[in-house]
Amino acid sequence: MIELYHWPTPNGHKVTIFLEEAGLVYNLHSVDIGKGDQFKPEFLAIAPNNRIPAIIDTAPADGGKPVSVFESGAILLYLAEKTGHFIPKDLRGRTDVLQWLFWQMGGLGPMSGQAGHFAIYAPEKIQYGIDRYTKEVNRLYGVMNKRLADRDYLAGDYSIADMASYPWVVPYERYSQDLNEFPHLKRWFEAIKARPAVAKVYAAVNPSYQKPMTDEEKKILFGQTAKSFA
């Protein structure tokens, strides 16, 4: 059984997509990051970086005590290795998946997050910040588009690399991007969107999650220091 600590953000969706695709049984525990649930001691015990998602595997492969994992990329890799799904076993195929998984973790996700922050959430519009990250997201979309020109998915077959990247492309309009400029990326996006497991994940998102943030929620999410979880 997988105990999933989650909130419906792009990083949260990565893990639910895997769990649905793999048909794993899981319990979903909502961690309302707008209310500060991520700072509760019981959550910090498994996610010391106070970020969702996190999991506890109550039946790990070694038969030992439960294993907890935080960071979405680490969770995807752990689950892929646990199940033997969505990551190749051969050296070259595995390396291909891992490099594109880490590409998302180090580039597409953080840069998209900054683009959204400066364009939508920042208390003052700083044009340099907006332009800097909007252009970087555009560049990263170009990298994906070129990669997908001669293959269906980022690393050949559908894998955890695609599961990691897709949720960060879903809000492309918020990042001032036009998928029509990236035909191979758009084809990839539509193919993943049509997968039943992916459709199920997004259909389950409560529309209230999309409501504008209150000032208090912004303070909780964007005003953190070391003292926030001391």
DAFEN-V896638 format. One record per backbone hydrogen bond with DSSP energy under -1.0 kcal/mol. NH is the residue of the N-H (numbers start at 1). CO is the residue of the C=O. E is the energy in kcal/mol with one decimal. If there is no record, write none. Layout:
NH | CO | E
NH | CO | E
This chain:
2 | 25 | -1.7
3 | 56 | -2.9
4 | 27 | -3.2
5 | 54 | -3.2
6 | 29 | -2.6
9 | 7 | -2.9
13 | 9 | -2.7
14 | 10 | -1.5
16 | 12 | -1.6
17 | 13 | -2.6
18 | 14 | -1.7
19 | 15 | -2.7
20 | 16 | -2.4
21 | 17 | -2.7
22 | 18 | -2.8
24 | 19 | -1.8
27 | 2 | -2.5
29 | 4 | -3.6
31 | 6 | -2.8
33 | 31 | -1.1
35 | 32 | -1.1
37 | 32 | -2.1
39 | 36 | -1.9
40 | 37 | -1.7
44 | 40 | -2.4
45 | 41 | -1.5
46 | 43 | -1.5
47 | 43 | -2.0
50 | 47 | -2.2
54 | 5 | -1.7
55 | 69 | -2.6
56 | 3 | -1.9
57 | 67 | -3.4
58 | 1 | -2.6
63 | 60 | -1.9
67 | 57 | -2.0
69 | 55 | -2.3
71 | 53 | -1.0
75 | 71 | -2.3
76 | 72 | -2.5
77 | 73 | -2.2
78 | 74 | -2.5
79 | 75 | -2.8
80 | 76 | -2.4
81 | 77 | -2.3
82 | 78 | -2.3
83 | 79 | -2.4
84 | 80 | -2.3
94 | 90 | -2.7
95 | 91 | -2.3
96 | 92 | -2.1
97 | 93 | -2.0
98 | 94 | -2.6
99 | 95 | -2.4
100 | 96 | -1.6
101 | 97 | -2.2
102 | 98 | -2.6
103 | 99 | -1.5
104 | 100 | -1.7
105 | 101 | -2.1
106 | 102 | -2.6
107 | 103 | -1.8
109 | 104 | -2.4
111 | 107 | -2.6
112 | 108 | -1.8
113 | 109 | -2.5
114 | 110 | -2.2
115 | 111 | -2.3
116 | 112 | -2.6
117 | 113 | -2.2
118 | 114 | -2.6
119 | 115 | -1.9
120 | 116 | -2.3
121 | 117 | -1.0
122 | 117 | -2.5
130 | 126 | -2.2
131 | 127 | -3.0
132 | 128 | -2.9
133 | 129 | -2.0
134 | 130 | -2.2
135 | 131 | -2.3
136 | 132 | -1.5
137 | 133 | -2.3
138 | 134 | -1.9
139 | 135 | -2.3
140 | 136 | -2.5
141 | 137 | -2.5
142 | 138 | -1.8
143 | 139 | -1.8
144 | 140 | -2.2
145 | 141 | -2.7
146 | 142 | -2.3
147 | 143 | -2.2
148 | 144 | -2.4
149 | 146 | -1.1
156 | 153 | -1.5
157 | 155 | -1.0
160 | 86 | -2.0
163 | 159 | -1.8
164 | 160 | -1.9
165 | 161 | -1.6
166 | 162 | -2.7
168 | 165 | -1.2
169 | 166 | -1.9
170 | 166 | -1.6
172 | 169 | -1.7
174 | 171 | -1.4
176 | 173 | -1.6
177 | 172 | -1.9
181 | 178 | -1.9
182 | 179 | -1.9
186 | 182 | -2.7
187 | 183 | -2.1
188 | 184 | -2.1
189 | 185 | -2.8
190 | 186 | -2.5
191 | 187 | -2.0
192 | 188 | -2.2
193 | 189 | -2.4
194 | 190 | -1.5
195 | 192 | -1.5
199 | 195 | -2.6
200 | 196 | -2.2
201 | 197 | -1.9
202 | 198 | -2.1
203 | 199 | -2.1
204 | 200 | -1.1
205 | 202 | -1.0
209 | 206 | -2.3
210 | 207 | -1.7
211 | 208 | -1.7
218 | 214 | -2.2
219 | 215 | -2.1
220 | 216 | -2.1
221 | 217 | -2.6
222 | 218 | -3.1
223 | 219 | -1.2
228 | 225 | -1.6
